[in-house]
Amino acid sequence: MPLSVAGAFHTPYMASAREELEGLVDGLRPADPSRLLLSNSDGAAVSTGAEAVRRLVSQITSPVRFDACLATLRDLGVTAVIELPPAGALAGLAKREWKGAGVEILTLSGPADLDRARELIAAERGRAEAEHLPDWRVVVAPARGTVSPAEVAEGTRLPAGSPLGCIRGRREEVNVSAAYDGVLAEWLVQEGDLVDAGDPIARLYPEVSA
């Protein structure tokens, strides 16, 4: 069936554009995400800037899997989402996917929605401040698959970017690395364990400058 579309985006017909972009991004050194970033290709968490760029390029010829992002967010226990303008399309998908899940979905369509958006953000900050914040941080799996931890002993100092292993899924293998300088406190998985995106795999004590 012929489809009336502006372009064959996210299909193999965009291969020439992908090849051209691959040549343009070579040598880029983007910063790592400061917030949890999910990939539209499979819903996996992206922990490094280099991985984000790689996925942006590959998605030129790959389908958009927003449903996978919604599944990851549900597994992470989100309680509310805000869609920025132009809003409506993604919120509609989320409402169908999360029907009955108790997640508040706000479409930011105009000034009248700003007050409720501020309330949601303030409520989330209040919950975070009320919780006990541990002096260690958790490294989570960026995708679903079988984990293969790196041969790093607990107590080892790890500079930011140090490899911590990989997650082998059905379609690809995703590397895991430390997002900051720290000390490996504890492995939470073993070789061959099956994990979902967002599952904890290790604990690190972040290094604090004197």
Secondary structure, DSSP 4 states (H G I P E B T S, - for coil): -----S--TTSGGGHHHHHHHHHHHTT--PPPPSS-EE-TTT--EE-SHHHHHHHHHHTTSS---HHHHHHHHHHTT--EEEEPSSPSHHHHHHHHHTTTS--EEEE--SGGGHHHHHHHHHHHHHHHHHS---SSEEEE-SSSEEEEE-S--TT-EE-TT-EEEEEE-SS-EEEEE-SSSEEEEEE---TT-EE-TT-EEEEEEE----
